[in-house]
C-alpha cells in the first residue's frame, strides 16, 4: 500500500507541477527554437538490431543419445531436459492414453526408489522434476543450482530409464486422468479443442490424444506402460539438453556417466497425411452457457515445410497478435468478443491451423462470418508491405525474450532436436524471416489457409445457437449443422466425443 500511495503521489505531484506550466506551442518562440521543435514530432524508432540466437554444441554418445549444450554462466543455475521423440501420436488405436500415463508416472517409482524416495531426494536439492507429453514427444525436466547438478542428474536418469510403474501409483494416476476427462465437459475451450482434433484427424495418429476415454483408461494395464516405455524410451530416440553454468565437456561427461549404459534404438513413428473430409459445423450443446466458444480449423503443414517462415509472418497479420486483422475486426470494430486469435500448430506431421474466440451467443454466426471474410480477404489480396515489415520487426524483436532463462533455452533447444532443425536455426531465424517476400506470402496463403476447408466447432446453448448456425451454413458456407453431444458425466458411460486434456497444446 505504501508503494502504491507513493507512486500515486509522485504522479499527482508531476501533474500539478505541469499544471502550473505555460502551454507550449510549437514554434511559439520563433521558427528556429530548437528547444520546443522536437515536441511537435513523434520520435522515430531506432533501427532494430539483428537477432542472432545461441547455437548449441552437439555430441552423440556411443549408444546413440544426443547431447545438446548451451553454456550460460551469468547465474549458477543449470537446466536439464530429457526429450524422447514419442508422444501421444505413438499410441496405437485402441490403446490411447498410454503415452500420457507413462509420462505422468515417471516419478512414481523406479527399480531402486519408491515415489517417496524420489520426492525426498529431489526436494533435498531444492527443486522438482516435471514430466510431460504432447503430440510428438515426451520430456522430463529439472533445474538446479550448479553444485546440486550431479545428484539431480542421478535422479533424472533413474526415473527416465528405470520406471517401475507400481500398481498403487497406477491407480492414483488413472483416477487423476479420469477426473480430468470428466471435468472437461465443464470447460467449453477444452470441449471445442477435443471435438476439433477428433474431427479433423479421425483415425490419424494426431487424433490419438482426442480418442482417450474414461472407459479406455480403465483398461490400461501395468504391462502396457512397461511395453510402451521399453519400445519408445530408447537413447537412439532421445536427447539430453543441458543449459546453464557448465561447460560442454562437463555436460557430456555427466551425460555419459548417467546415461552411457542405456541401451536400445527406436525411430519416431511415421506420421503420414490426413484423409480429407467434407467440413461442417458441429454444435456441442452446453445448456445455459453465457458464451459461445468458437474454434474453427483445418489440417495444416509439418514443421519441416519450406513455407514455415512465410506462414509465421502471415499468421501474425491474420490473427497472431493483438492488432491482427481478425482481432481488430471482431473486438475493436464489431465488439463481438474480448479477443480472437489464429495460430498454426506445427508437428513432425501435418499440424493444424485454427481460429479461436468466444462471443455472446446471439452474435456467434456473425462472428464466424467475419472470420471467414478475413480469411477470404487475405487469400485474395495477401498482405501489405507495411504489414509484412511490421510482422517481421515484431517477431524478430520478440525473440530475445524466448532465451532469457535456462528453462526457456532448454525448451528451445528441444525444438531443434525434435524437428531435426540445423544447430544454427536460432542463429539464422532472423535472416530467414527477412528473406520472406510478399509474393511468397501470397502463394503460401492460397496453399495453406482455406476458408472452404474449415471445420467449425461451436460450444454453447443449443436453443440460442442452432437456428442461426443453420442459417449461416445455408447462406455463407454450404455446410450442414451436426449436433454432437458432449461426453456423459458418468465415468462408466464411455464417451460419445472422445478426447482428453493431453491433446495438442496449441488447441487447449
N, C-alpha and C positions, 0 to 999 in steps of 0.2 A: 504494500500500500504506500509506503514511504517513497519508493522509487517512482511509482505512478504519479503521486502527487508532485514530486519534484519535477518530473518530466512535463506535467501539465502546466505547472507554474512557469517553467522555462519558456514554453511555447507562448503562454499568455503574456509574459514579460516582453518577449520578442515582438508579439503583435502590438502590444501597447506602445512600444518604442517606435515601431514603424508607423503606428497611427499618428504620431506627432511629427513625422517627416512631411516635407512638402512633396506634393505629387511630382513625379518625374515624367517629363515629356521628352521623348527622343528628339534631340536637336534643339531643345529649348534654349540652351546656352550657346547656340551657334552651330552651323553645319560642320564645323571642324572639331567639335567637342568629343574627344575620344573617350572621355570618362563615361558618357552615357550612351554612346553609339552602340556598344556591344549589347545593351539591354534590349534593343529592338529586334535582334535576330536570334533565333534558336541556335545554340552551338552545334557545329557539325560533328558527327561521330568520328572517332578516330578510325584508322584503318585496322580491321581485325587482324590479329596475329594468326599466323599459320599454326594449326594444331598438329603436333607430332606425338602420338601416343607411345607408350612403352612397348618394347619388344622383348619377349621372354627368351631365356636360354632354353634349349630343348635337349634332353638326354633320354635315350631309350635303353632301359636295363635289359640284361640278358634274357629275362623272362617275358619281355615284350611290353612291360609297363612304361608308359611315357611320363617323364618328369619335366614340368614346366616351372621355371623360377623367375621371379621378378625381385630384384634387390631394392629395398626401400628402407633406408637407415635413419629416417628422421625420429622415429619412436621405437622403443624396444618391444615391438609387437610383431608377431608372425601369425599369418593365417594359412591354414592348410585345408584344401578341398580335394576329396577323392571323387572322381567322376567316372561313372560307368555308362557306356553308350547303349543302355537298355532301359526303357521306361515303360509306360502303360501300353505303348504300341507293341511291346514284346509279349503281352498277354495273348494267349490263344483263345479262339472263340469258345465260349462255354466256361472259361476259367478267368473271367475278367475280375480285376481287383487284386490279383496276386502280387503284381509289381508294387502297388501301393502298400500292401500289407507287409511285404518284405522290407521296404524302406522304413515303415513305421516300427518294425521290430528289431532293427539292427542293434539297438541299445538295450534289448530286453534280456540279454544273457548270451554268454559265449561258452566255449568248452571249458574254460577255467574261471570265469567270472559270472556271478549272479547279477541280476539287474541292479540290486542294491550295492553290490561291489563296484559296478561301473559308475553309478551315481556318486558314490563316496569318493572314488578315485578322481573323477573329473571335477567335483565340487572342491576338493582339496586344492586343485590347481586354479581355482577362481574362474572357472569357465563352464561351458557346456558343449556337448556335441549335438548338432542338429542334423537331421536327415530328411530327404525329400525326393520326390519323383515327379516327372512330367511326361509329355508325350514321347520324347526321345531319349531321356536319360534319368539316372538316379545319382544322388550325391550325398556325401557325408561331410560335414564342415566343423572345424574347430578353430578358435582364435585364442592365443595365449601370450603371456609375456615370454620374451625370448628365453629366459632362464628355465621356464617350465616346458619348453618345447619337446625335449626328449621323452618326458613322461606322457605328455599329451599324444605324441606320435605313437607311443606304445598302445594306449587305449584305442585310438582311432584305428590303428592297424588290426587290432584284435576284433573289434566289432564289425569291421568290413570283411575280414577274411574268415572269421570263425563263429558266426551267429548260430545259436543252438535252437532258437525258436521254441522256448519252453511252453508247455501246454497251457499253464495258468496265464501266462502273458498273452498267448494267442487269443484266449477268450476275452481278455481285457481289451485288446486292440480290436477284435471283431465287434464287440459291443460298442466301442467308441465309433468305429466306422459306420456301423448300422445306424447309430443315433444321428450321425451327420447326414446320412441319406434321408432319414425320416424328417429331420429339421428342414431339409431342402424345400419341401412344399410350402414353407412359410417365407421363403426368400424368392421374390419374383426374379431378380437378376440371375440367381442360380438355376431356377426353373427354365428361364429363357435360354441360358447358356447350354444346359444339358439337352434341351429339346433341339436346339440348332445343331449341335455337334452330332447327335444321334441321327438327325435328318439328313444333313449334307454328306456325312461319311458312311452311314449304314454299316455294312459288314467290313469296311476298310479298317486296317489296323488303327488308324487315327480315331475310329469310332469306339475303340475298346473302353476308353475312360467313360464313355456315355452309355455303357451297357452294364454297369455294375448295379446289382440289386441286393436288397437285404437277403432274399432267398439264396442268391448266388454266394454271398459272403458266408451264409450259414453252412455251406457245403465245403468250404476250403479246409483242407487238412494240413497238418504239420508237414507231411511228406511233400505236399505241393510246394510249400515255401522252400523247403530244402532243395528240391529239384530245380526250381527257378534260380535260386542263388548259385547252385553248383554249375548251372549252364551259363548264366549271364555274368556273374561277378567273377571275371577272369582278368588277369593282368594284361592279356593281349587286347582287351576291350575296355581298358581303363587308363586313367591318367591321375597323377598326383600333382596338384598345383600348389606351390609354396610361394608366398608373398610376404615380404617384410624384412626385418633386421637380421638377415642371414645371407651368407654368400652362396653362390650357385653350387660350389664344391661341397659346402657343408650340407646343403639341402639334398643333394644327390646321395651323399654318404648316409644321411638319415633314412632316406627312402630305400636305399639298398639294404640297410641293416634290418629294417622293419618289414619290407615287402619283397625282398630278394628271393625268399623261399616260396612265394606264392606261385602256383603253377596253373597252366591251362590257357587256352586261347579261345576266342569267340569273335564273331563279327556282328555288327549291328543288324537287326532283322531288316530284310529288304522291304522298302516302302514303295509300292507301285502306285499307279494312277488311281483316281477315284472314278467309279462308274457314274456317268451323267444321269440326271433325273429331271423330270419336269417340275419346276419350282411351284410353290403355292404359298398360301397364307395359313399359318397354324395359330389358332386361338387356344390358349391354355386357360381355362376358367379359374378365376380366383374371386369368389363372391365377395362383394363389399370392398374390393380393393380401391383405395383412393387414387391410385396412379395406374397408368397403362405402361408396362415395361415393354419396350420395343427393341428387338435385336434382329437385324437383317444381315445376311451374309451368304457367301458362296465360296467354293474351293478356290484357293489362291495358288501361290507358287512356292517351291522349296527355297531354302536359304541360298542354295548354290546358283540360283537363276541369274543370268547376266543382267537382267533388268532390276536387280535388287536396289541399287543406288537411285535409279530413276523413281522407283516406287516409294522409297523412303521419303524423297522430297515431294512427290505428288501427294502422298498422304498427309503431310504437314499442311499443305494448301487446302486439301479437301476437308479433313476433319481431325487432324492430329495435333492441333494446338488451339488455344483459346480464340484467336482471331481467324480461325479457319472458316471456310465458306459455309459448311453445314452448321457450325455453332452460331455464327453471326446471323444466319437465316432463322434458325429455329428459336434461338434465345433472344437475340437483340432486336430482330425485325418483327418476328411473329409473336414473341412472348409465350411460346408453347412449352418451354422447358427451362430448367436451370442450367442445363448443359447437354450437349450432344457431341459425339466423337466418332471417329473411324480409325481403324488400325488394320495392319497386316500382321498376322502371326506366322512366323517362318519356322519350318522344321526341316529335318533331313528329307522328308517327303513333302507333298503339297499341303501347305498350311491353309489358313483361312483369311479371307478379307471380310470385315464386318463393320457395321454401323450400329451404335447403341445410344439409346436415350430413354427417358421416361417422361410422360406427359399427363395432363389431365385427361380422363377417359374421353371426354367429348371432342377432343382435338387429336385423337390418335390417328385417324385416317388422314386429316390434313397434314399432320407431321410427316407421315410416311410419304405422302405426295411430294412434299418439299424435299425430302431426302432423295427421292427418285429424280426430281428436277435437277438438283445439284450434280448428281452423278451424270445425268444426260448432258448437262452443260459442259462438264469437264471432258466428257468423251468427244463432244462435238467441236469444242474450241480449245481444248488444252488449258494451259495456264499462261499468265502474262510474264514478261521478262522481269517485271518488278517482283511478282510473287516468287519466281524462281530464285532470284538473288536473295530475297528475304528468307526463304526457306533454307537456302544454303548457309547463310550467315547464322540464323537461329540454331540450326542443328550443329554446326561446327563449333560455335561459341558455347554450346551446352556440353560438349564432350568432356572438357576438363573436370566437370563435376562428377563424371562417372568414374573417375580414377582417384578420388581424394582419400579413400580409406583402403586398408589392406583387404577388407572384406569385399568391397566393390571391385577391386583389382582382381581378386581371385575369381569372382564371378565372370568378369570379362575374359580372363584367360581360359576359363572353362568353355566359353563360347568358341574360342579358337580351336580347341580340341574337338568339341562336339560336332562342329560343322566342317572340319578339315580346312580351316582357313589358313592362309600363309602366316608365318610368325610375325611378319611386319604389317599385319592387317590394320592394327590401330595406328601404326606409324604412317600409313598411306591413305587412311579413310578420308581425310580432308581433301587430298588431291583427287581422289576418285569422285567425290561428290562435286567438286568444282568442274569436273570434266563433263557432267551431265548437261545436255542442251535441251532447248525447247522441243526440238524435233524428236529427240529420244523420249521425252515425257509424253508427247502426243501419241507416239506409237505404243508405248508401254501401257498407257491408259486404255487405249482401244483393245489391247490384247488381254488385259488382266483385271479390268474393272467393268462390270456389265450389269446394268440395272435389270435386264431381262433374265439374268440368272439368279437374282437374289431370292433366297428363301427367307420369308418374313415370319418371325415369331412374335406374338403379342400375348403377354400375360396380364390378365385383368378381369374385370367384371363382365361376364358374357352378356348380360342384359343391356349394358351400355356400349358394347363394342361390336357385337356380331353384325348387326344391320349395316353399320357404317363401313365395316371391313368388306362385307359382301358388295356394297355399292362401289367401293374403291376397286375391288377386284374386277368388277364388270366394266367400269368406266376407264380405268387407267392402266390395268396390268394384265388383263385376260387371265386371271387366277381365281381359282375357287378357294373357299374358306373351309378348312378342316378344323373341327373342334376336337381337341385331344386332351383327354382327362389327365390331371396330374397324378403322380404316384399315390396310392392309397396310404392312409395313415397307419393301418395295421401292418406291422412288420412281417406277419406271416402271409400277407396278401399278395406278395410279389410286387410287380411294378408294370404299369402299362406304358410308362415312358422311361425306359432305362436311362441311367446316368449316374453321376457321382461327383462329389466335391473335388476329386483329384483330376478333373479334366484339364483342358487347355487353359493355362493360367491367363492367357490374354483374353479369354472369354468369361472369366469369373466376374 
